[in-house]
Amino acid sequence: MSQTAAIADAPSPDDVAGSEAPRMNRRQAAKVRTRQKVLDAARGLFAERGYEPATIRDIAKGAGMSTGAVFANFQDKAELFEAVLTEDMTKLADTVKAGAGEGSVKARLAAALTAGYHGSLDQLPLFQAIVARSWFQPLAAETRARAVTKQLLAVITQILRDGVGKGELSQDADVPLLTDLLWDAYLSNYRRAAYDSWTEEQLSAHVAKQIDVILAGALTR
């Protein structure tokens, strides 16, 4: 067989990947569906009530199953909350990244963070619970939560690095510090939405001003 024919007959990377991927049996597929039903029910209750008022009994009822079925998938409510957090922060990171668009570093940051508010304000109690628990959760849980939020921080960091690369921000700009300040400002504004009933438009305008102040010392002259 010629080399060309051998290459033509060789399986494609997609075929190889597909053949190597383990196929779930019926029982495993049912377990995945059950776990997702629990997650969806929990997310709905956490988003509606916050962390403390949402009970395992109510989550089980919302999922249409017994509390035993919930505990068969999650050790306790804290583990369930972490699973919801992981899913939602991953989705939010994708939303923020997609919202960044093009333009100046300020415009991209403002657009990205506004997209974050747009994608999360309908679940405000859930975000309140995330912030509140971050002050009282065990160190191990905090470490896991930080690993999840790294996806969001990475979006902010990349926008800042792009700004440095384009000459908008100075070469000695402290990108990690700027990332932390922008993230802290973004999170703090959820309090205004929760307690002052700020709309997405008000949050967007306010975070744009915060971006101006935070980046003021890093902009090239």
Backbone bond lengths (Angstrom), bond angles and torsions (degrees), N, CA, C in turn:
res aa  C-N    CA-C-N  psi(-1)  N-CA   C-N-CA  omega(-1)  CA-C   N-CA-C  phi
1 M - - - 1.472 - - 1.513 109.11 -
2 S 1.337 116.74 137.28 1.456 120.07 -179.82 1.508 109.95 -73.65
3 Q 1.351 116.23 162.19 1.462 121.54 178.80 1.520 110.81 -61.50
4 T 1.367 116.27 -38.39 1.464 120.14 -179.87 1.516 110.84 -64.08
5 A 1.353 115.43 -43.22 1.459 119.33 -179.80 1.521 111.18 -65.91
6 A 1.332 114.92 -38.69 1.466 118.66 179.59 1.510 111.07 -62.60
7 I 1.349 115.78 -41.17 1.471 119.80 179.21 1.511 110.32 -65.47
8 A 1.367 115.90 -40.10 1.459 119.66 -178.45 1.518 111.44 -65.52
9 D 1.363 116.07 -35.61 1.459 119.75 -177.80 1.526 113.16 -82.92
10 A 1.340 116.68 -12.48 1.463 119.49 -177.62 1.522 110.39 -68.93
11 P 1.337 118.90 143.91 1.460 121.04 178.96 1.521 110.73 -66.74
12 S 1.328 116.12 145.07 1.462 120.63 178.71 1.511 109.41 -73.18
13 P 1.364 118.11 161.30 1.466 120.59 176.65 1.509 112.06 -55.36
14 D 1.360 116.90 -36.98 1.461 119.77 179.81 1.523 111.19 -66.01
15 D 1.378 115.24 -38.92 1.458 118.40 178.76 1.522 111.08 -64.88
16 V 1.357 115.00 -41.03 1.461 119.66 179.55 1.518 110.74 -64.01
17 A 1.346 114.95 -46.49 1.468 119.49 -179.38 1.515 110.16 -61.30
18 G 1.355 115.07 -40.51 1.455 118.48 -179.08 1.517 112.12 -67.04
19 S 1.335 116.54 -37.28 1.458 119.82 -178.42 1.520 111.89 -72.82
20 E 1.342 116.30 -27.39 1.461 119.86 -178.38 1.519 112.24 -85.70
21 A 1.336 117.11 -20.72 1.460 120.06 -177.38 1.524 109.50 -67.68
22 P 1.327 118.03 126.97 1.465 120.23 -179.71 1.528 110.77 -67.85
23 R 1.306 116.54 137.49 1.460 121.73 178.40 1.518 109.18 -91.95
24 M 1.334 115.82 133.35 1.453 119.84 179.54 1.524 109.62 -79.20
25 N 1.324 115.20 139.36 1.459 117.93 172.73 1.531 109.20 -81.56
26 R 1.306 116.22 177.71 1.471 120.73 -174.60 1.532 111.84 -61.30
27 R 1.307 116.06 -38.78 1.467 120.46 -178.57 1.528 110.84 -67.18
28 Q 1.346 115.83 -43.16 1.473 119.38 179.18 1.516 111.09 -65.21
29 A 1.332 116.94 -40.60 1.462 120.82 179.20 1.528 110.62 -63.36
30 A 1.325 116.79 -38.83 1.466 121.05 178.74 1.523 110.53 -65.41
31 K 1.336 116.62 -38.04 1.466 120.63 179.37 1.531 110.85 -65.70
32 V 1.348 116.22 -39.48 1.466 120.16 177.60 1.522 110.42 -63.67
33 R 1.331 116.84 -42.52 1.469 120.35 179.27 1.519 111.41 -64.62
34 T 1.321 116.19 -40.49 1.469 120.19 178.95 1.526 110.82 -63.41
35 R 1.322 116.06 -45.11 1.462 120.55 179.45 1.531 110.85 -59.86
36 Q 1.341 116.15 -41.80 1.454 119.36 -179.36 1.525 111.57 -68.13
37 K 1.333 117.37 -35.73 1.465 120.49 177.20 1.521 110.46 -63.12
38 V 1.324 116.36 -40.12 1.467 120.40 177.89 1.527 110.04 -64.76
39 L 1.333 116.78 -45.05 1.464 121.16 179.25 1.524 111.31 -60.14
40 D 1.318 116.90 -44.10 1.459 120.62 -179.10 1.525 111.46 -64.71
41 A 1.329 116.47 -41.62 1.464 120.27 178.47 1.528 110.68 -65.80
42 A 1.333 115.75 -42.12 1.467 120.14 179.48 1.518 111.08 -63.93
43 R 1.318 116.16 -43.81 1.470 120.21 179.36 1.529 110.40 -58.58
44 G 1.310 116.38 -43.94 1.457 120.30 -179.96 1.512 112.39 -60.96
45 L 1.329 116.82 -42.19 1.466 120.15 -179.64 1.520 112.02 -73.86
46 F 1.324 117.49 -41.62 1.470 120.14 177.17 1.531 110.02 -61.19
47 A 1.332 116.61 -39.48 1.465 120.76 -179.40 1.521 111.65 -70.52
48 E 1.318 116.18 -29.78 1.473 120.58 -178.62 1.522 112.29 -84.90
49 R 1.357 116.25 -40.71 1.466 119.92 -170.86 1.520 114.48 -114.77
50 G 1.333 117.83 -20.81 1.452 120.08 -170.01 1.517 109.51 95.64
51 Y 1.334 116.89 -175.43 1.465 120.62 -172.79 1.529 113.18 -76.03
52 E 1.312 117.58 -55.78 1.463 120.67 -171.77 1.528 113.43 -61.68
53 P 1.341 119.80 -47.19 1.473 119.48 -176.69 1.522 114.16 -69.08
54 A 1.307 118.32 -18.81 1.467 121.29 -179.05 1.523 109.17 -81.18
55 T 1.324 117.43 113.28 1.460 121.42 -177.53 1.530 110.82 -98.93
56 I 1.326 115.26 158.39 1.462 120.54 176.80 1.527 109.87 -61.32
57 R 1.330 116.48 -37.84 1.467 120.07 178.87 1.526 111.16 -59.80
58 D 1.339 116.48 -45.27 1.461 120.29 179.81 1.532 111.78 -68.82
59 I 1.333 115.89 -36.76 1.472 119.87 177.33 1.520 109.77 -63.41
60 A 1.327 117.00 -44.25 1.465 121.15 178.48 1.521 110.72 -61.09
61 K 1.330 116.06 -43.01 1.464 120.54 179.00 1.522 110.53 -62.19
62 G 1.337 116.55 -42.32 1.460 120.44 179.31 1.519 112.56 -64.74
63 A 1.324 116.17 -30.26 1.460 120.86 179.45 1.520 112.20 -85.89
64 G 1.356 116.08 -8.43 1.457 119.93 -179.58 1.508 113.31 73.58
65 M 1.340 116.28 37.09 1.462 119.61 -179.44 1.523 109.90 -147.12
66 S 1.321 115.92 177.76 1.457 120.70 -178.54 1.531 110.87 -83.06
67 T 1.335 115.66 162.36 1.469 118.98 175.88 1.523 110.16 -63.89
68 G 1.336 116.39 -30.57 1.460 119.86 177.77 1.518 112.11 -62.00
69 A 1.331 116.00 -36.23 1.463 119.89 178.34 1.519 111.03 -67.49
70 V 1.335 116.16 -34.29 1.469 120.34 176.96 1.522 109.67 -65.61
71 F 1.342 116.03 -47.63 1.464 120.23 -178.19 1.529 112.01 -69.56
72 A 1.313 117.35 -17.92 1.458 119.86 175.91 1.526 111.06 -72.60
73 N 1.340 116.01 -19.11 1.461 121.05 -178.61 1.522 113.45 -108.54
74 F 1.332 117.01 -25.98 1.456 121.43 -178.09 1.514 109.75 -138.33
75 Q 1.324 116.39 139.39 1.465 121.20 -176.53 1.518 112.02 -64.87
76 D 1.336 116.84 -41.51 1.458 121.24 -179.59 1.526 109.23 -160.95
77 K 1.331 116.10 -176.51 1.459 120.48 -177.39 1.520 111.39 -66.29
78 A 1.323 117.25 -33.23 1.462 120.49 179.75 1.522 110.91 -63.15
79 E 1.337 116.79 -43.17 1.462 120.18 178.81 1.522 110.40 -65.93
80 L 1.323 116.52 -38.20 1.462 121.25 177.90 1.524 110.42 -63.75
81 F 1.322 116.10 -41.79 1.467 120.67 179.03 1.528 110.38 -63.36
82 E 1.316 117.01 -41.52 1.472 120.86 178.61 1.517 111.03 -62.40
83 A 1.331 116.70 -38.04 1.465 120.46 179.36 1.521 110.88 -65.87
84 V 1.332 116.27 -40.99 1.469 120.79 176.24 1.524 109.66 -63.87
85 L 1.328 116.31 -44.07 1.461 121.35 179.09 1.526 110.94 -58.09
86 T 1.318 116.49 -45.02 1.464 120.69 -178.96 1.521 111.05 -60.71
87 E 1.319 116.96 -47.03 1.463 120.80 179.29 1.526 111.41 -61.87
88 D 1.329 115.67 -47.03 1.463 119.56 -173.88 1.521 112.45 -71.37
89 M 1.330 117.86 -37.48 1.462 119.69 178.81 1.533 111.03 -68.54
90 T 1.324 116.49 -33.20 1.462 119.70 176.55 1.527 110.55 -65.27
91 K 1.334 116.25 -44.42 1.464 120.86 177.67 1.527 111.10 -64.80
92 L 1.334 115.94 -41.12 1.463 119.88 -178.87 1.527 110.60 -65.85
93 A 1.329 117.25 -38.45 1.463 120.35 177.41 1.528 110.71 -60.56
94 D 1.325 116.19 -40.45 1.468 119.89 177.33 1.529 110.62 -64.78
95 T 1.333 116.27 -39.64 1.467 121.22 179.76 1.523 110.95 -65.03
96 V 1.325 116.60 -44.87 1.460 121.76 -179.62 1.527 110.49 -64.81
97 K 1.319 116.42 -42.96 1.462 120.78 179.85 1.526 111.02 -63.03
98 A 1.323 116.35 -43.73 1.465 120.33 179.81 1.522 111.50 -66.96
99 G 1.334 116.58 -30.68 1.455 120.19 -177.16 1.518 114.26 -78.15
100 A 1.328 116.98 -14.61 1.473 120.39 -174.99 1.523 112.18 -62.62
101 G 1.312 117.13 -40.21 1.465 120.81 177.39 1.516 113.95 60.76
102 E 1.330 114.99 -145.67 1.456 122.37 -178.12 1.528 109.79 -118.22
103 G 1.335 115.47 172.26 1.462 120.22 176.36 1.511 111.89 119.15
104 S 1.318 115.80 -162.23 1.456 121.68 -179.09 1.516 110.37 -70.39
105 V 1.314 115.70 164.79 1.460 119.43 179.74 1.525 110.67 -61.69
106 K 1.335 117.66 -38.17 1.463 120.49 177.87 1.525 111.07 -64.74
107 A 1.331 115.64 -45.70 1.465 119.95 -178.33 1.519 111.04 -63.74
108 R 1.327 117.03 -40.57 1.460 120.72 -179.41 1.527 111.55 -67.44
109 L 1.323 116.53 -41.53 1.463 119.65 178.19 1.524 110.67 -64.35
110 A 1.329 116.62 -44.99 1.468 120.52 179.94 1.521 110.92 -61.70
111 A 1.337 116.35 -43.25 1.468 120.38 179.92 1.525 111.16 -65.92
112 A 1.331 116.33 -40.94 1.463 120.65 -178.78 1.527 111.17 -65.46
113 L 1.321 117.58 -47.03 1.461 120.58 -177.94 1.520 111.39 -70.65
114 T 1.321 117.53 -34.48 1.459 120.29 175.16 1.523 110.30 -63.88
115 A 1.331 116.71 -39.72 1.464 120.50 176.18 1.524 110.50 -60.90
116 G 1.337 115.60 -35.45 1.460 119.89 176.97 1.512 111.89 -63.15
117 Y 1.323 117.77 -43.25 1.469 120.86 176.93 1.528 110.44 -64.60
118 H 1.326 115.36 -42.80 1.465 119.71 -178.87 1.529 111.10 -59.96
119 G 1.319 115.95 -35.60 1.455 120.02 -177.00 1.513 115.06 -87.21
120 S 1.334 117.99 1.40 1.463 118.81 -173.89 1.523 115.55 -136.54
121 L 1.322 119.48 -14.49 1.460 120.41 -174.85 1.523 113.17 -64.44
122 D 1.339 116.52 -23.45 1.459 118.66 177.82 1.525 111.28 -74.97
123 Q 1.331 116.95 -5.84 1.463 121.82 176.92 1.526 109.93 -123.20
124 L 1.307 115.93 41.19 1.466 120.94 -174.34 1.531 113.65 -57.11
125 P 1.342 120.18 -45.35 1.470 118.83 178.20 1.524 113.04 -58.50
126 L 1.327 116.29 -31.55 1.463 119.72 177.79 1.523 110.51 -65.54
127 F 1.326 117.01 -42.25 1.457 120.00 179.00 1.524 111.44 -70.25
128 Q 1.316 117.15 -34.48 1.468 119.48 173.84 1.523 109.83 -60.66
129 A 1.320 115.74 -41.55 1.464 119.86 -179.85 1.524 110.95 -65.37
130 I 1.328 116.65 -38.59 1.462 120.95 179.33 1.521 110.18 -61.65
131 V 1.341 116.08 -47.09 1.460 120.66 -178.90 1.525 110.69 -66.97
132 A 1.340 116.79 -44.01 1.463 120.74 -177.74 1.526 111.13 -63.18
133 R 1.320 117.21 -44.63 1.465 120.25 -177.59 1.516 112.29 -69.86
134 S 1.325 117.07 -23.35 1.465 119.21 -179.82 1.529 112.17 -64.46
135 W 1.336 116.83 -18.72 1.472 120.45 179.20 1.523 112.65 -87.87
136 F 1.335 117.23 -18.74 1.460 118.92 -171.08 1.522 114.56 -125.77
137 Q 1.333 118.01 -3.62 1.453 119.12 -177.08 1.530 111.57 -77.52
138 P 1.326 117.50 156.98 1.469 121.30 178.46 1.527 110.84 -60.39
139 L 1.325 115.84 160.12 1.456 121.27 -177.72 1.530 111.53 -57.83
140 A 1.328 116.68 -41.87 1.461 120.16 -178.66 1.528 110.95 -61.45
141 A 1.329 115.99 -41.21 1.468 120.10 178.90 1.521 110.94 -67.35
142 E 1.326 116.57 -38.40 1.461 120.74 177.91 1.535 110.58 -64.58
143 T 1.306 116.49 -39.72 1.464 120.70 178.34 1.527 110.53 -62.17
144 R 1.325 116.43 -42.77 1.466 120.24 178.46 1.526 111.02 -66.48
145 A 1.331 116.73 -39.38 1.462 120.30 179.58 1.525 111.14 -64.47
146 R 1.320 116.69 -39.13 1.463 120.27 178.32 1.525 111.12 -65.11
147 A 1.313 115.89 -36.50 1.466 119.61 178.12 1.523 110.64 -63.06
148 V 1.336 116.46 -36.20 1.462 121.00 179.42 1.526 111.15 -69.47
149 T 1.335 116.51 -45.24 1.469 119.94 -176.80 1.526 112.66 -72.50
150 K 1.334 117.36 -11.22 1.468 119.76 177.31 1.526 111.39 -57.98
151 Q 1.319 116.60 -29.34 1.463 119.95 178.99 1.524 110.98 -62.35
152 L 1.328 115.80 -41.62 1.460 120.63 178.62 1.519 111.19 -71.33
153 L 1.305 116.59 -43.22 1.463 120.37 179.15 1.526 110.68 -62.04
154 A 1.331 116.64 -34.03 1.456 120.20 -179.69 1.519 111.86 -64.16
155 V 1.334 117.10 -32.83 1.467 120.55 178.05 1.529 110.04 -65.95
156 I 1.328 116.05 -46.25 1.464 120.89 179.05 1.524 110.33 -62.65
157 T 1.331 115.44 -45.10 1.464 120.45 180.00 1.529 111.69 -58.81
158 Q 1.329 116.69 -43.03 1.456 120.00 -178.26 1.522 111.64 -65.25
159 I 1.337 117.24 -38.64 1.467 120.35 177.85 1.528 109.82 -63.09
160 L 1.315 116.44 -41.78 1.465 120.68 178.81 1.524 110.93 -65.10
161 R 1.316 117.13 -42.95 1.463 120.45 179.28 1.526 111.03 -63.98
162 D 1.326 115.47 -37.11 1.467 119.05 175.42 1.523 110.01 -62.27
163 G 1.336 116.03 -38.13 1.464 120.52 178.18 1.514 112.15 -64.10
164 V 1.333 116.05 -38.00 1.463 120.38 176.30 1.527 109.67 -66.74
165 G 1.322 116.25 -43.46 1.448 120.50 -178.56 1.522 113.03 -63.98
166 K 1.329 116.47 -32.21 1.469 120.60 -179.82 1.527 112.65 -87.83
167 G 1.333 116.41 -2.39 1.452 119.80 178.67 1.514 114.60 84.33
168 E 1.326 117.98 7.42 1.467 120.73 177.05 1.527 111.05 -75.01
169 L 1.322 115.61 -35.92 1.455 121.67 177.66 1.520 108.38 -110.66
170 S 1.315 116.05 149.12 1.458 120.67 -177.14 1.523 110.62 -66.07
171 Q 1.328 116.23 152.66 1.459 121.72 -177.93 1.525 112.44 -63.07
172 D 1.332 116.47 -27.33 1.469 119.26 -179.72 1.531 112.32 -96.34
173 A 1.332 116.91 16.73 1.466 120.32 177.80 1.532 109.85 -59.91
174 D 1.319 116.27 135.47 1.462 121.43 179.71 1.529 108.44 -83.35
175 V 1.330 115.64 85.62 1.466 120.73 -174.19 1.533 112.64 -61.21
176 P 1.334 120.20 -44.33 1.472 119.31 178.20 1.531 112.62 -59.33
177 L 1.339 117.16 -41.64 1.460 119.91 179.39 1.525 110.79 -66.63
178 L 1.328 116.93 -43.83 1.459 120.34 178.60 1.528 111.07 -61.49
179 T 1.315 116.16 -38.78 1.471 120.25 177.41 1.515 110.87 -60.64
180 D 1.330 117.07 -46.55 1.465 121.31 179.89 1.527 111.15 -61.99
181 L 1.335 116.82 -43.53 1.464 120.32 -178.73 1.531 111.34 -64.42
182 L 1.316 116.21 -41.71 1.462 120.15 179.72 1.531 110.88 -66.61
183 W 1.324 116.46 -41.15 1.467 120.83 178.68 1.522 110.99 -64.72
184 D 1.330 116.51 -42.92 1.467 120.02 179.05 1.527 110.87 -63.38
185 A 1.326 116.75 -40.38 1.465 120.58 178.41 1.522 110.16 -64.36
186 Y 1.320 116.28 -44.34 1.468 121.58 179.33 1.531 110.47 -57.40
187 L 1.325 116.82 -49.48 1.458 120.85 -178.12 1.533 112.05 -65.36
188 S 1.326 116.46 -41.35 1.467 119.85 -176.59 1.521 112.15 -61.12
189 N 1.311 117.36 -27.11 1.461 120.25 -177.59 1.522 113.55 -71.57
190 Y 1.324 117.24 -16.60 1.456 118.82 175.44 1.529 111.08 -63.61
191 R 1.323 117.42 -27.64 1.470 120.41 176.53 1.525 110.13 -62.83
192 R 1.324 116.83 -38.35 1.464 120.31 179.60 1.529 110.76 -66.70
193 A 1.322 115.67 -36.12 1.461 119.09 177.21 1.526 110.49 -68.69
194 A 1.347 116.33 -39.00 1.460 121.24 -176.58 1.522 112.64 -74.03
195 Y 1.341 117.33 -42.78 1.464 120.59 -171.61 1.530 114.52 -105.23
196 D 1.314 116.44 -20.34 1.473 119.77 -179.89 1.525 112.63 -116.41
197 S 1.327 115.64 5.34 1.467 121.92 177.26 1.522 113.24 57.31
198 W 1.327 115.94 36.32 1.464 118.83 178.30 1.521 109.90 -67.06
199 T 1.323 114.90 141.07 1.456 121.54 178.01 1.533 109.96 -85.95
200 E 1.311 114.93 172.63 1.457 120.02 176.23 1.527 111.15 -59.74
201 E 1.341 116.49 -38.14 1.467 120.59 179.88 1.527 111.12 -64.58
202 Q 1.333 117.00 -41.37 1.467 120.38 178.87 1.529 110.57 -66.73
203 L 1.311 116.61 -41.96 1.462 120.16 178.40 1.523 110.79 -63.19
204 S 1.319 116.43 -41.77 1.463 121.17 179.87 1.518 111.21 -60.99
205 A 1.334 116.55 -45.80 1.461 120.57 -179.92 1.528 110.89 -64.94
206 H 1.331 116.20 -39.15 1.469 120.10 -177.56 1.526 111.45 -70.52
207 V 1.340 117.02 -42.36 1.456 118.74 -178.22 1.529 110.44 -68.48
208 A 1.336 117.36 -28.50 1.469 120.00 176.43 1.530 110.14 -64.59
209 K 1.345 117.06 -39.37 1.466 120.87 177.27 1.530 110.72 -67.34
210 Q 1.335 116.31 -38.89 1.460 120.02 178.14 1.529 110.76 -63.38
211 I 1.320 116.06 -39.93 1.468 120.63 177.89 1.527 110.10 -61.20
212 D 1.327 116.90 -43.04 1.471 120.90 178.57 1.520 110.84 -56.79
213 V 1.328 116.64 -46.19 1.457 121.10 -176.73 1.536 110.35 -68.87
214 I 1.330 116.43 -45.23 1.463 120.35 -176.34 1.522 111.70 -64.27
215 L 1.326 116.49 -37.98 1.462 119.80 -176.95 1.538 113.58 -87.96
216 A 1.320 117.47 -6.33 1.476 120.92 -172.93 1.528 112.30 -53.22
217 G 1.305 117.63 -43.62 1.456 119.91 -176.78 1.515 114.28 -79.55
218 A 1.335 116.80 -10.64 1.467 120.28 -176.05 1.529 112.85 -102.54
219 L 1.333 117.51 -10.95 1.455 120.96 -177.32 1.523 110.23 -72.11
220 T 1.324 115.41 143.53 1.453 119.48 176.08 1.524 109.44 -73.38
221 R 1.297 116.06 149.51 1.490 119.98 -176.93 1.504 111.08 -89.94
